Amino acid sequence: MFEQEGTWDVSFAGSGFLGLYHVGALACLRERAPQLLRGTRRFYGSSSGALCCLAVITNKSLDFCCSNLLDIVKEIRKKSIGIFHPSYDCISFVKSRLENNLPDNVHELATQKVGISLTRWPDGKNVIITDFADREELIQAVLCSIYFPFYCGVIPPRFREDRYVDGALSNNVPFTDSNATITISPFHGSVDICPQSSSASLHELNLCNGSFQMCIRNFHMGIMSLFPPEPEEVADFCRQGYLDALRFLERRGITKEGIITSLCNGATSLPSSVIWPASSNQGKNGGGEREGKSGGPVINWKVPNVVVRDIAQFELLSPDLEAALKKSCERPSGFFARFSRSIPGQVLTYTLLPCILPLEYVYFKTKRIINWIPEAPEDIRWMHQELKKFGGFVFSEVKNRLPGSIWLKNFSSPGSSNVKQPPPPQSDLWKFDHSKMHISLAEIVLPPQPLRA
């Protein structure tokens, strides 16, 4: 299917802080198979995958891609209580980076080339946006795609006329069921480029159009996607993305050199040239599948799976990516920075936390409210409408669950002819004649009283 350009797509899954996995896979495709990216018809992404799509069409360097994500990871790790610190604001951080680094014509580059997955609030319908009127509209679409409810805030951001939240909640891997789409995900599953699990579990969870193997490792990675670990551990996910993309290319014959096999055999020098297969028998869903005797596509399963801990010197495989990761993982070397990372500094920080945290909370919340004032009227109007809808829903549910006679007696309008009266009970125990309710005093017979002496 790679014979004609523009006949395949690439889809990046939403993965939170594990989005650096996409950067590693992208670095491998750039180095080993640039034709694969150049001939892609459209790049799809949700959440952090949408950021990777912008990096592809704007041709951002590896230093830029690695530093953007690792910078926010280092900021979170510096805070005393991590993402629960009042100064943590993921949306503002991403918005400022996009406004400062995206070119002015990025919306023209992204139109009909990038598809951003969004989840409409509150019905949960998935919407994929491919047309962008201007640069600000594109940035707003990306912010909606990474907005995780109650993690990033309470009021969903607005795009055009509706409110949207994280696209991964409705369509984590857009067009994952298409044979013409190369899918990339950092979670163990059945997509094209993903880590190969060593778990014996055969169960798979299909959630939000994404494939997840039922294993402990995926559960751990799901937690790390929201609560980031140390920058060095996040960098290992980037290296793993490079290795998985390389395994994908070699298993389908897109690269002729057995680089992974050479790594497993302990080779010290690796071929770095990229040779496109001359054969025209290139298969679907990742291409390069050789045709066997029976005429069906064949994948070279002999290419082994390699993890990061198996690579002693990753710089031999990709010097540019390794240099970018090491540079992005560097931390300030000043005295105060080194003291704050030491054990005495950590003890002092948590000791003073009850005194400092209330002041920080008041300061950052006041600052956020001041920045929210321009958008306050529209957001308050939206919250009022949502409360009215919620109140109407609760009112209708309560009405449907109340007994019919009580509801008609207390709440039905008088003179209404279209109100359906409840049928009378059919049991004989409940039959009652109201005409026999009139009893005179003469009919009351009192029991005889004993005579008193």
CORRARA-V435078 format. One record per helix or strand of 3 or more residues. SS is the DSSP state (alpha for helix, beta for strand). FROM is the first residue (numbers start at 1). LEN is the number of residues. Records with the same first field share a line. If there is no record, write none. Layout:
SS = FROM-LEN / FROM-LEN
This chain:
beta = 8-5 / 40-6 / 114-8 / 126-4 / 162-5 / 181-4 / 204-4 / 210-4
alpha = 16-17 / 34-5 / 48-10 / 62-17 / 82-3 / 90-12 / 106-5 / 135-11 / 167-3 / 216-11 / 231-21 / 259-6 / 308-3 / 314-3 / 319-11 / 335-7 / 343-9 / 353-49 / 404-8 / 428-3 / 434-4 / 441-3
